[in-house]
Amino acid sequence: AVYPGTFDPVTNGHTDLVSRAARVFESVVIAIAESPHKKPLFSLEERISLTRNQLSHLGNVEVVGFSNLLVEFVQQLGATVIVRGLRAVSDFEYEFQLASMNRHLAPKVETLFLTPDEDYGFISSTLVKEIARLKGDVSEFVAEEVQQAMQQRFRQLG
């Protein structure tokens, strides 16, 4: 299975979802999108490194970057399942559109949705970055290494 995303940065919500996907599937590839149009806080290499470190306890999980069309990447890997997280009903419409388009482009690739643990359903990378940018405490939302990396990056940016 492939769990795609920007992971800018990886959060405890991502970790929760990956942990549960790793119990369901023989192997899970975390596919980190380059996403230059989103102007990420961290480079692709930094996001891969932070995510690998946070998920290193999961033996059947691999973290890689990609810059091409997701369904093409999934097919290159020989995978047949895309895993996506749904935090709230508000995520559903967009995710449903993505899943439908991906099915149209690659009929043999299925999208499966997982919902997060209630403790993590409200966490998003965007919100975590905003809290960290304003010097708020994000320690319950991200790993310590991620928190330190964000603090350092925001200091560099002024």
Secondary structure, 3 states (H helix, E strand, C coil): CEEEECCCCCCHHHHHHHHHHHHHCCCEEEEEECCHHHCCCCCHHHHHHHHHHHHCCCCCEEEEEECCCHHHHHHHHCCCEEEEECCCHHHHHHHHHHHHHHHHHCCCCEEEEECCCCCCCCCCHHHHHHHHHCCCCCCCCCCHHHHHHHHHHHHHHC
